[in-house]
Amino acid sequence: MFDIPAGLPSELVPLSWLIGVWEGSGVLDYRIGEESVTREFGHRVSFSHDGLPYLNYSSYTWLEAGPGSDEKVPLVTETGYWRLNRNQQEGDAGPAMLPGIGERPFNTTESVETLRNSDGGFDIEVTLAHPGGVAELYLGQVKGPRIDLATDAVMRTQGAKPYAAATRLYGLVENHLLWAWDIAALGQDLRTHASGRLARAD
C-alpha cells in the first residue's frame, strides 16, 4: 500500500507511486552489428517534488569493480523532470523566471480528472539530460502503475555519440519498480538496451 505524501500537488497524484528512492540492479544487453555488449549494473533512482507540479528525477548507475570488491565504478547518470502533458496557462510559472499570474491551474483532484485521455490514463512528458551531450523529450502515458514513453525529440551536441530515439517502460509490480529501455544508437535501429528491477530504499 502506498500513501500519497502530504502537500503533493494534485497534478502529481497519477505519478505519486514513483515518489521515493529506489535501488536495485539491472542488465545491459545491446547488440551493435554482430557484437553484443552485456553487463550487470547497480542502479539508484530518485523521484521527488518541491511543491511544484512536476517530479524531479535523478538516476545513477554503477558497475562492480571486480570479484570480491565492494567498490562501485560509476557508469552513467541522468537527470530530468516528469509532469502531466498539458498546455501551460497563466497561473503556471514561466517562461524562465516569470511567476504565474493568479491561481495555479489544476489544483484539485476534480480538475486533474478532466485531463484524463480517451484511454483512461494521463498523457505525460519527461525531459531528460545526459552529461554526454544528449537531451531527450519523451511523450507517453501513465495509466495506473504503468508508464509507456517514446522520444518525441532527441538533441545532441556536436561531440555527442550518435543517439536517435528511445522508448521506456516503467511498472510497479509486487512493490518493485521494473523498467525497460530500448534505444536506437550508434547507427542501429531501435532495439533492446537495458532493464532493471528496483526496490524502495527509503
CYANA upper distance limits for C-alpha pairs under 8 A (distance plus 0.5 A):
  2 PHE  CA     17 TRP  CA      7.32
  4 ILE  CA      8 LEU  CA      7.82
  4 ILE  CA     13 VAL  CA      7.93
  4 ILE  CA     16 SER  CA      6.97
  4 ILE  CA     17 TRP  CA      8.35
  5 PRO  CA     16 SER  CA      8.45
  7 GLY  CA     51 GLY  CA      7.47
  8 LEU  CA     12 LEU  CA      7.18
  8 LEU  CA     13 VAL  CA      7.79
  8 LEU  CA     49 HIS  CA      8.29
  8 LEU  CA     51 GLY  CA      7.03
  9 PRO  CA     13 VAL  CA      7.73
  9 PRO  CA     51 GLY  CA      6.78
  9 PRO  CA     52 LEU  CA      7.12
  9 PRO  CA     53 PRO  CA      6.22
  9 PRO  CA    107 ASN  CA      7.21
 10 SER  CA     53 PRO  CA      8.15
 10 SER  CA    106 PHE  CA      7.47
 10 SER  CA    107 ASN  CA      5.90
 10 SER  CA    108 THR  CA      6.11
 10 SER  CA    109 THR  CA      6.19
 10 SER  CA    112 VAL  CA      7.28
 11 GLU  CA     53 PRO  CA      6.28
 11 GLU  CA     54 TYR  CA      8.30
 11 GLU  CA     83 ARG  CA      8.38
 11 GLU  CA     84 LEU  CA      7.42
 11 GLU  CA    106 PHE  CA      7.04
 11 GLU  CA    107 ASN  CA      7.44
 11 GLU  CA    109 THR  CA      8.25
 11 GLU  CA    112 VAL  CA      6.50
 12 LEU  CA     16 SER  CA      6.28
 12 LEU  CA     53 PRO  CA      6.63
 12 LEU  CA     54 TYR  CA      7.10
 12 LEU  CA     55 LEU  CA      8.00
 12 LEU  CA     83 ARG  CA      7.77
 12 LEU  CA     84 LEU  CA      8.19
 14 PRO  CA    122 PHE  CA      8.00
 14 PRO  CA    142 VAL  CA      7.55
 14 PRO  CA    143 LYS  CA      8.29
 14 PRO  CA    144 GLY  CA      7.66
 15 LEU  CA     19 ILE  CA      8.08
 15 LEU  CA    142 VAL  CA      7.79
 17 TRP  CA    145 PRO  CA      7.67
 17 TRP  CA    172 LEU  CA      8.45
 18 LEU  CA     47 PHE  CA      6.77
 19 ILE  CA     46 SER  CA      7.86
 19 ILE  CA     47 PHE  CA      5.24
 19 ILE  CA     48 SER  CA      6.06
 19 ILE  CA     49 HIS  CA      8.46
 19 ILE  CA     55 LEU  CA      8.43
 20 GLY  CA     46 SER  CA      6.30
 20 GLY  CA     47 PHE  CA      5.81
 20 GLY  CA     48 SER  CA      6.79
 20 GLY  CA    200 ARG  CA      7.52
 20 GLY  CA    201 ALA  CA      8.30
 20 GLY  CA    202 ASP  CA      7.16
 21 VAL  CA     44 ARG  CA      7.67
 21 VAL  CA     45 VAL  CA      6.22
 21 VAL  CA     46 SER  CA      4.89
 21 VAL  CA     47 PHE  CA      6.94
 21 VAL  CA    200 ARG  CA      6.33
 21 VAL  CA    201 ALA  CA      5.91
 21 VAL  CA    202 ASP  CA      6.30
 22 TRP  CA     44 ARG  CA      6.15
 22 TRP  CA     45 VAL  CA      5.63
 22 TRP  CA     46 SER  CA      6.81
 22 TRP  CA    177 LEU  CA      8.00
 22 TRP  CA    198 LEU  CA      5.99
 22 TRP  CA    199 ALA  CA      5.72
 22 TRP  CA    200 ARG  CA      4.91
 22 TRP  CA    201 ALA  CA      5.67
 22 TRP  CA    202 ASP  CA      8.09
 23 GLU  CA     42 GLY  CA      8.22
 23 GLU  CA     43 HIS  CA      6.14
 23 GLU  CA     44 ARG  CA      4.84
 23 GLU  CA     45 VAL  CA      6.89
 23 GLU  CA    198 LEU  CA      5.35
 23 GLU  CA    199 ALA  CA      5.93
 23 GLU  CA    200 ARG  CA      6.87
 23 GLU  CA    201 ALA  CA      6.37
 24 GLY  CA     42 GLY  CA      6.46
 24 GLY  CA     43 HIS  CA      5.92
 24 GLY  CA     44 ARG  CA      7.12
 24 GLY  CA    196 GLY  CA      7.90
 24 GLY  CA    197 ARG  CA      6.41
 24 GLY  CA    198 LEU  CA      4.74
 24 GLY  CA    199 ALA  CA      6.59
 25 SER  CA     40 GLU  CA      7.68
 25 SER  CA     41 PHE  CA      6.14
 25 SER  CA     42 GLY  CA      4.87
 25 SER  CA     43 HIS  CA      5.85
 25 SER  CA    196 GLY  CA      6.17
 25 SER  CA    197 ARG  CA      6.46
 25 SER  CA    198 LEU  CA      7.06
 26 GLY  CA     40 GLU  CA      6.26
 26 GLY  CA     41 PHE  CA      5.88
 26 GLY  CA     42 GLY  CA      6.82
 26 GLY  CA     43 HIS  CA      7.39
 26 GLY  CA    194 ALA  CA      7.55
 26 GLY  CA    195 SER  CA      5.94
 26 GLY  CA    196 GLY  CA      4.27
 26 GLY  CA    197 ARG  CA      6.77
 27 VAL  CA     38 THR  CA      7.66
 27 VAL  CA     39 ARG  CA      6.33
 27 VAL  CA     40 GLU  CA      5.02
 27 VAL  CA     41 PHE  CA      6.73
 27 VAL  CA    194 ALA  CA      6.09
 27 VAL  CA    195 SER  CA      6.12
 27 VAL  CA    196 GLY  CA      6.80
 28 LEU  CA     37 VAL  CA      7.61
 28 LEU  CA     38 THR  CA      5.72
 28 LEU  CA     39 ARG  CA      5.57
 28 LEU  CA     40 GLU  CA      6.63
 28 LEU  CA     41 PHE  CA      7.95
 28 LEU  CA    193 HIS  CA      6.46
 28 LEU  CA    194 ALA  CA      4.85
 28 LEU  CA    195 SER  CA      7.30
 29 ASP  CA     36 SER  CA      7.30
 29 ASP  CA     37 VAL  CA      6.05
 29 ASP  CA     38 THR  CA      4.89
 29 ASP  CA     39 ARG  CA      7.27
 29 ASP  CA    192 THR  CA      7.38
 29 ASP  CA    193 HIS  CA      5.87
 29 ASP  CA    194 ALA  CA      6.36
 30 TYR  CA     36 SER  CA      6.06
 30 TYR  CA     37 VAL  CA      5.71
 30 TYR  CA     38 THR  CA      7.13
 30 TYR  CA    191 ARG  CA      8.05
 30 TYR  CA    192 THR  CA      6.65
 30 TYR  CA    193 HIS  CA      5.30
 30 TYR  CA    194 ALA  CA      7.92
 31 ARG  CA     35 GLU  CA      6.17
 31 ARG  CA     36 SER  CA      4.64
 31 ARG  CA     37 VAL  CA      6.73
 32 ILE  CA     36 SER  CA      6.47
 32 ILE  CA     37 VAL  CA      8.22
 32 ILE  CA    186 LEU  CA      8.04
 32 ILE  CA    188 GLN  CA      7.22
 33 GLY  CA    188 GLN  CA      8.09
 40 GLU  CA     63 LEU  CA      7.66
 41 PHE  CA     61 THR  CA      7.10
 41 PHE  CA     62 TRP  CA      6.10
 41 PHE  CA     63 LEU  CA      5.40
 41 PHE  CA     64 GLU  CA      7.70
 42 GLY  CA     61 THR  CA      5.97
 42 GLY  CA     62 TRP  CA      5.63
 42 GLY  CA     63 LEU  CA      6.70
 42 GLY  CA     64 GLU  CA      8.33
 43 HIS  CA     59 SER  CA      7.83
 43 HIS  CA     60 TYR  CA      6.37
 43 HIS  CA     61 THR  CA      4.93
 43 HIS  CA     62 TRP  CA      7.06
 43 HIS  CA    196 GLY  CA      8.44
 43 HIS  CA    198 LEU  CA      8.13
 44 ARG  CA     59 SER  CA      6.37
 44 ARG  CA     60 TYR  CA      5.83
 44 ARG  CA     61 THR  CA      6.91
 44 ARG  CA    198 LEU  CA      8.32
 45 VAL  CA     57 TYR  CA      7.86
 45 VAL  CA     58 SER  CA      6.26
 45 VAL  CA     59 SER  CA      4.96
 45 VAL  CA     60 TYR  CA      6.97
 46 SER  CA     56 ASN  CA      8.29
 46 SER  CA     57 TYR  CA      6.17
 46 SER  CA     58 SER  CA      5.81
 46 SER  CA     59 SER  CA      7.03
 47 PHE  CA     55 LEU  CA      6.59
 47 PHE  CA     56 ASN  CA      6.07
 47 PHE  CA     57 TYR  CA      5.30
 47 PHE  CA     58 SER  CA      7.41
 48 SER  CA     55 LEU  CA      5.98
 48 SER  CA     56 ASN  CA      5.61
 48 SER  CA     57 TYR  CA      7.24
 49 HIS  CA     53 PRO  CA      8.34
 49 HIS  CA     54 TYR  CA      7.07
 49 HIS  CA     55 LEU  CA      5.44
 49 HIS  CA     56 ASN  CA      6.23
 50 ASP  CA     55 LEU  CA      8.48
 53 PRO  CA     83 ARG  CA      7.22
 54 TYR  CA     81 TYR  CA      6.87
 54 TYR  CA     82 TRP  CA      5.98
 54 TYR  CA     83 ARG  CA      5.05
 54 TYR  CA     84 LEU  CA      8.10
 55 LEU  CA     81 TYR  CA      6.01
 55 LEU  CA     82 TRP  CA      5.47
 55 LEU  CA     83 ARG  CA      6.89
 56 ASN  CA     79 THR  CA      8.33
 56 ASN  CA     80 GLY  CA      6.66
 56 ASN  CA     81 TYR  CA      5.42
 56 ASN  CA     82 TRP  CA      7.22
 57 TYR  CA     79 THR  CA      5.99
 57 TYR  CA     80 GLY  CA      5.55
 57 TYR  CA     81 TYR  CA      6.16
 57 TYR  CA     82 TRP  CA      7.72
 58 SER  CA     77 THR  CA      7.90
 58 SER  CA     78 GLU  CA      6.32
 58 SER  CA     79 THR  CA      4.84
 58 SER  CA     80 GLY  CA      7.01
 59 SER  CA     77 THR  CA      5.88
 59 SER  CA     78 GLU  CA      5.75
 59 SER  CA     79 THR  CA      6.81
 60 TYR  CA     74 PRO  CA      8.35
 60 TYR  CA     75 LEU  CA      8.14
 60 TYR  CA     76 VAL  CA      6.64
 60 TYR  CA     77 THR  CA      5.04
 60 TYR  CA     78 GLU  CA      7.39
 61 THR  CA     74 PRO  CA      6.83
 61 THR  CA     75 LEU  CA      5.82
 61 THR  CA     76 VAL  CA      5.99
 61 THR  CA     77 THR  CA      6.86
 62 TRP  CA     72 LYS  CA      6.31
 62 TRP  CA     73 VAL  CA      5.80
 62 TRP  CA     74 PRO  CA      4.87
 62 TRP  CA     75 LEU  CA      5.06
 62 TRP  CA     76 VAL  CA      7.59
 63 LEU  CA     72 LYS  CA      6.29
 63 LEU  CA     73 VAL  CA      5.55
 63 LEU  CA     74 PRO  CA      6.92
 63 LEU  CA     75 LEU  CA      6.82
 64 GLU  CA     69 SER  CA      7.54
 64 GLU  CA     70 ASP  CA      7.40
 64 GLU  CA     71 GLU  CA      6.65
 64 GLU  CA     72 LYS  CA      5.61
 64 GLU  CA     73 VAL  CA      6.49
 65 ALA  CA     69 SER  CA      6.49
 65 ALA  CA     70 ASP  CA      7.69
 65 ALA  CA     71 GLU  CA      5.93
 65 ALA  CA     72 LYS  CA      6.43
 65 ALA  CA     73 VAL  CA      6.32
 77 THR  CA    130 HIS  CA      7.14
 77 THR  CA    131 PRO  CA      7.77
 78 GLU  CA    128 LEU  CA      7.14
 78 GLU  CA    129 ALA  CA      6.23
 78 GLU  CA    130 HIS  CA      5.35
 78 GLU  CA    131 PRO  CA      7.60
 79 THR  CA    128 LEU  CA      6.10
 79 THR  CA    129 ALA  CA      6.04
 79 THR  CA    130 HIS  CA      7.39
 80 GLY  CA    126 VAL  CA      7.69
 80 GLY  CA    127 THR  CA      5.84
 80 GLY  CA    128 LEU  CA      4.77
 80 GLY  CA    129 ALA  CA      6.58
 81 TYR  CA    126 VAL  CA      6.21
 81 TYR  CA    127 THR  CA      5.87
 81 TYR  CA    128 LEU  CA      7.22
 82 TRP  CA    124 ILE  CA      7.77
 82 TRP  CA    125 GLU  CA      6.54
 82 TRP  CA    126 VAL  CA      5.03
 82 TRP  CA    127 THR  CA      7.17
 83 ARG  CA    124 ILE  CA      6.18
 83 ARG  CA    125 GLU  CA      6.16
 83 ARG  CA    126 VAL  CA      7.06
 84 LEU  CA    122 PHE  CA      7.35
 84 LEU  CA    123 ASP  CA      6.42
 84 LEU  CA    124 ILE  CA      4.68
 84 LEU  CA    125 GLU  CA      6.61
 85 ASN  CA    122 PHE  CA      8.39
 85 ASN  CA    123 ASP  CA      5.79
 85 ASN  CA    124 ILE  CA      4.87
 85 ASN  CA    125 GLU  CA      5.73
 85 ASN  CA    139 LEU  CA      8.32
 86 ARG  CA    115 LEU  CA      8.36
 86 ARG  CA    123 ASP  CA      8.33
 88 GLN  CA     92 ASP  CA      6.65
 89 GLN  CA    105 PRO  CA      7.69
 90 GLU  CA    100 GLY  CA      6.22
 90 GLU  CA    101 ILE  CA      5.80
 90 GLU  CA    102 GLY  CA      7.68
 91 GLY  CA    100 GLY  CA      4.81
 91 GLY  CA    101 ILE  CA      5.20
 91 GLY  CA    102 GLY  CA      5.72
 91 GLY  CA    103 GLU  CA      5.76
 91 GLY  CA    104 ARG  CA      4.89
 91 GLY  CA    105 PRO  CA      6.41
 92 ASP  CA     99 PRO  CA      7.77
 92 ASP  CA    100 GLY  CA      5.11
 92 ASP  CA    101 ILE  CA      7.76
 92 ASP  CA    104 ARG  CA      6.31
 92 ASP  CA    105 PRO  CA      7.57
 93 ALA  CA     97 MET  CA      7.75
 93 ALA  CA     98 LEU  CA      6.36
 93 ALA  CA     99 PRO  CA      5.01
 93 ALA  CA    100 GLY  CA      4.66
 93 ALA  CA    101 ILE  CA      8.37
 94 GLY  CA     98 LEU  CA      5.17
 94 GLY  CA     99 PRO  CA      6.55
 94 GLY  CA    100 GLY  CA      7.24
100 GLY  CA    104 ARG  CA      7.76
106 PHE  CA    111 SER  CA      5.60
106 PHE  CA    112 VAL  CA      5.87
107 ASN  CA    111 SER  CA      7.38
107 ASN  CA    112 VAL  CA      7.82
108 THR  CA    112 VAL  CA      6.83
109 THR  CA    113 GLU  CA      6.75
110 GLU  CA    114 THR  CA      7.47
111 SER  CA    115 LEU  CA      7.98
112 VAL  CA    116 ARG  CA      8.09
115 LEU  CA    122 PHE  CA      7.00
115 LEU  CA    123 ASP  CA      8.48
116 ARG  CA    120 GLY  CA      6.31
116 ARG  CA    121 GLY  CA      5.94
116 ARG  CA    122 PHE  CA      5.39
116 ARG  CA    123 ASP  CA      7.97
117 ASN  CA    121 GLY  CA      6.06
117 ASN  CA    122 PHE  CA      6.11
117 ASN  CA    123 ASP  CA      7.22
120 GLY  CA    143 LYS  CA      7.45
121 GLY  CA    141 GLN  CA      6.86
121 GLY  CA    142 VAL  CA      6.14
121 GLY  CA    143 LYS  CA      4.78
121 GLY  CA    144 GLY  CA      7.72
122 PHE  CA    141 GLN  CA      5.97
122 PHE  CA    142 VAL  CA      5.87
122 PHE  CA    143 LYS  CA      6.95
123 ASP  CA    139 LEU  CA      7.89
123 ASP  CA    140 GLY  CA      6.23
123 ASP  CA    141 GLN  CA      4.98
123 ASP  CA    142 VAL  CA      7.05
124 ILE  CA    139 LEU  CA      6.38
124 ILE  CA    140 GLY  CA      5.81
124 ILE  CA    141 GLN  CA      5.85
124 ILE  CA    142 VAL  CA      7.24
125 GLU  CA    137 LEU  CA      7.58
125 GLU  CA    138 TYR  CA      6.03
125 GLU  CA    139 LEU  CA      5.09
125 GLU  CA    140 GLY  CA      6.85
126 VAL  CA    136 GLU  CA      8.47
126 VAL  CA    137 LEU  CA      6.32
126 VAL  CA    138 TYR  CA      5.46
126 VAL  CA    139 LEU  CA      7.01
127 THR  CA    135 ALA  CA      7.94
127 THR  CA    136 GLU  CA      6.30
127 THR  CA    137 LEU  CA      5.19
127 THR  CA    138 TYR  CA      6.84
128 LEU  CA    135 ALA  CA      6.18
128 LEU  CA    136 GLU  CA      5.67
128 LEU  CA    137 LEU  CA      7.07
129 ALA  CA    133 GLY  CA      8.31
129 ALA  CA    134 VAL  CA      6.59
129 ALA  CA    135 ALA  CA      4.89
129 ALA  CA    136 GLU  CA      6.92
130 HIS  CA    134 VAL  CA      5.77
130 HIS  CA    135 ALA  CA      6.63
132 GLY  CA    160 ALA  CA      6.50
132 GLY  CA    161 LYS  CA      8.31
133 GLY  CA    156 ARG  CA      6.07
133 GLY  CA    157 THR  CA      5.62
133 GLY  CA    159 GLY  CA      7.69
133 GLY  CA    160 ALA  CA      5.64
134 VAL  CA    154 VAL  CA      7.59
134 VAL  CA    155 MET  CA      6.22
134 VAL  CA    156 ARG  CA      5.09
134 VAL  CA    157 THR  CA      7.17
134 VAL  CA    160 ALA  CA      7.13
134 VAL  CA    163 TYR  CA      8.34
135 ALA  CA    154 VAL  CA      6.34
135 ALA  CA    155 MET  CA      5.66
135 ALA  CA    156 ARG  CA      7.03
136 GLU  CA    151 THR  CA      7.09
136 GLU  CA    152 ASP  CA      8.35
136 GLU  CA    153 ALA  CA      6.47
136 GLU  CA    154 VAL  CA      5.12
136 GLU  CA    155 MET  CA      6.93
137 LEU  CA    151 THR  CA      6.12
137 LEU  CA    152 ASP  CA      6.17
137 LEU  CA    153 ALA  CA      5.70
137 LEU  CA    154 VAL  CA      6.92
138 TYR  CA    149 LEU  CA      6.33
138 TYR  CA    150 ALA  CA      5.72
138 TYR  CA    151 THR  CA      4.66
138 TYR  CA    152 ASP  CA      5.93
138 TYR  CA    153 ALA  CA      7.63
139 LEU  CA    149 LEU  CA      6.04
139 LEU  CA    150 ALA  CA      6.17
139 LEU  CA    151 THR  CA      6.75
139 LEU  CA    152 ASP  CA      6.64
140 GLY  CA    147 ILE  CA      7.72
140 GLY  CA    148 ASP  CA      5.90
140 GLY  CA    149 LEU  CA      4.77
140 GLY  CA    150 ALA  CA      6.74
141 GLN  CA    147 ILE  CA      6.14
141 GLN  CA    148 ASP  CA      6.01
141 GLN  CA    149 LEU  CA      7.22
142 VAL  CA    146 ARG  CA      6.23
142 VAL  CA    147 ILE  CA      4.93
142 VAL  CA    148 ASP  CA      7.24
143 LYS  CA    147 ILE  CA      6.98
145 PRO  CA    171 GLY  CA      6.07
145 PRO  CA    172 LEU  CA      5.78
146 ARG  CA    169 LEU  CA      8.02
146 ARG  CA    170 TYR  CA      6.22
146 ARG  CA    171 GLY  CA      4.90
146 ARG  CA    172 LEU  CA      7.15
147 ILE  CA    169 LEU  CA      6.20
147 ILE  CA    170 TYR  CA      5.51
147 ILE  CA    171 GLY  CA      6.83
148 ASP  CA    167 THR  CA      8.14
148 ASP  CA    168 ARG  CA      6.59
148 ASP  CA    169 LEU  CA      5.30
148 ASP  CA    170 TYR  CA      7.18
149 LEU  CA    167 THR  CA      5.96
149 LEU  CA    168 ARG  CA      5.54
149 LEU  CA    169 LEU  CA      6.80
150 ALA  CA    165 ALA  CA      8.30
150 ALA  CA    166 ALA  CA      6.40
150 ALA  CA    167 THR  CA      4.74
150 ALA  CA    168 ARG  CA      6.92
151 THR  CA    165 ALA  CA      6.30
151 THR  CA    166 ALA  CA      6.03
151 THR  CA    167 THR  CA      6.82
153 ALA  CA    165 ALA  CA      8.18
154 VAL  CA    163 TYR  CA      8.19
154 VAL  CA    164 ALA  CA      6.89
154 VAL  CA    165 ALA  CA      7.15
156 ARG  CA    160 ALA  CA      6.29
156 ARG  CA    161 LYS  CA      8.49
156 ARG  CA    163 TYR  CA      8.26
161 LYS  CA    186 LEU  CA      7.50
162 PRO  CA    185 ALA  CA      6.02
162 PRO  CA    186 LEU  CA      5.46
162 PRO  CA    187 GLY  CA      7.35
163 TYR  CA    183 ILE  CA      8.17
163 TYR  CA    184 ALA  CA      6.60
163 TYR  CA    185 ALA  CA      4.65
163 TYR  CA    186 LEU  CA      6.79
163 TYR  CA    187 GLY  CA      8.38
164 ALA  CA    183 ILE  CA      8.21
164 ALA  CA    184 ALA  CA      5.96
164 ALA  CA    185 ALA  CA      6.34
165 ALA  CA    183 ILE  CA      6.31
165 ALA  CA    184 ALA  CA      5.63
165 ALA  CA    185 ALA  CA      7.86
165 ALA  CA    190 LEU  CA      7.57
166 ALA  CA    181 TRP  CA      7.60
166 ALA  CA    182 ASP  CA      5.97
166 ALA  CA    183 ILE  CA      4.74
166 ALA  CA    184 ALA  CA      6.61
166 ALA  CA    190 LEU  CA      7.40
167 THR  CA    181 TRP  CA      6.34
167 THR  CA    182 ASP  CA      5.76
167 THR  CA    183 ILE  CA      7.09
168 ARG  CA    179 TRP  CA      7.66
168 ARG  CA    180 ALA  CA      6.15
168 ARG  CA    181 TRP  CA      5.00
168 ARG  CA    182 ASP  CA      6.92
169 LEU  CA    179 TRP  CA      5.87
169 LEU  CA    180 ALA  CA      5.69
169 LEU  CA    181 TRP  CA      7.09
170 TYR  CA    177 LEU  CA      7.39
170 TYR  CA    178 LEU  CA      6.19
170 TYR  CA    179 TRP  CA      4.88
170 TYR  CA    180 ALA  CA      7.25
171 GLY  CA    177 LEU  CA      6.28
171 GLY  CA    178 LEU  CA      5.76
171 GLY  CA    179 TRP  CA      6.92
172 LEU  CA    176 HIS  CA      6.07
172 LEU  CA    177 LEU  CA      5.34
172 LEU  CA    178 LEU  CA      6.81
173 VAL  CA    177 LEU  CA      6.98
173 VAL  CA    178 LEU  CA      7.37
175 ASN  CA    199 ALA  CA      7.60
175 ASN  CA    200 ARG  CA      8.45
176 HIS  CA    197 ARG  CA      7.01
176 HIS  CA    198 LEU  CA      6.05
176 HIS  CA    199 ALA  CA      5.43
176 HIS  CA    200 ARG  CA      7.72
177 LEU  CA    197 ARG  CA      6.29
177 LEU  CA    198 LEU  CA      5.52
177 LEU  CA    199 ALA  CA      6.85
178 LEU  CA    195 SER  CA      8.05
178 LEU  CA    196 GLY  CA      6.29
178 LEU  CA    197 ARG  CA      5.09
178 LEU  CA    198 LEU  CA      6.88
179 TRP  CA    195 SER  CA      5.94
179 TRP  CA    196 GLY  CA      5.95
179 TRP  CA    197 ARG  CA      7.18
180 ALA  CA    193 HIS  CA      8.32
180 ALA  CA    194 ALA  CA      6.38
180 ALA  CA    195 SER  CA      4.63
180 ALA  CA    196 GLY  CA      7.13
181 TRP  CA    192 THR  CA      7.24
181 TRP  CA    193 HIS  CA      6.23
181 TRP  CA    194 ALA  CA      5.81
181 TRP  CA    195 SER  CA      6.58
182 ASP  CA    190 LEU  CA      6.82
182 ASP  CA    191 ARG  CA      5.70
182 ASP  CA    192 THR  CA      4.99
182 ASP  CA    193 HIS  CA      5.34
182 ASP  CA    194 ALA  CA      7.35
183 ILE  CA    189 ASP  CA      8.17
183 ILE  CA    190 LEU  CA      5.58
183 ILE  CA    191 ARG  CA      6.14
183 ILE  CA    192 THR  CA      7.17
183 ILE  CA    193 HIS  CA      6.52
184 ALA  CA    188 GLN  CA      5.95
184 ALA  CA    189 ASP  CA      5.31
184 ALA  CA    190 LEU  CA      4.59
184 ALA  CA    191 ARG  CA      6.87
185 ALA  CA    189 ASP  CA      7.60
185 ALA  CA    190 LEU  CA      8.13
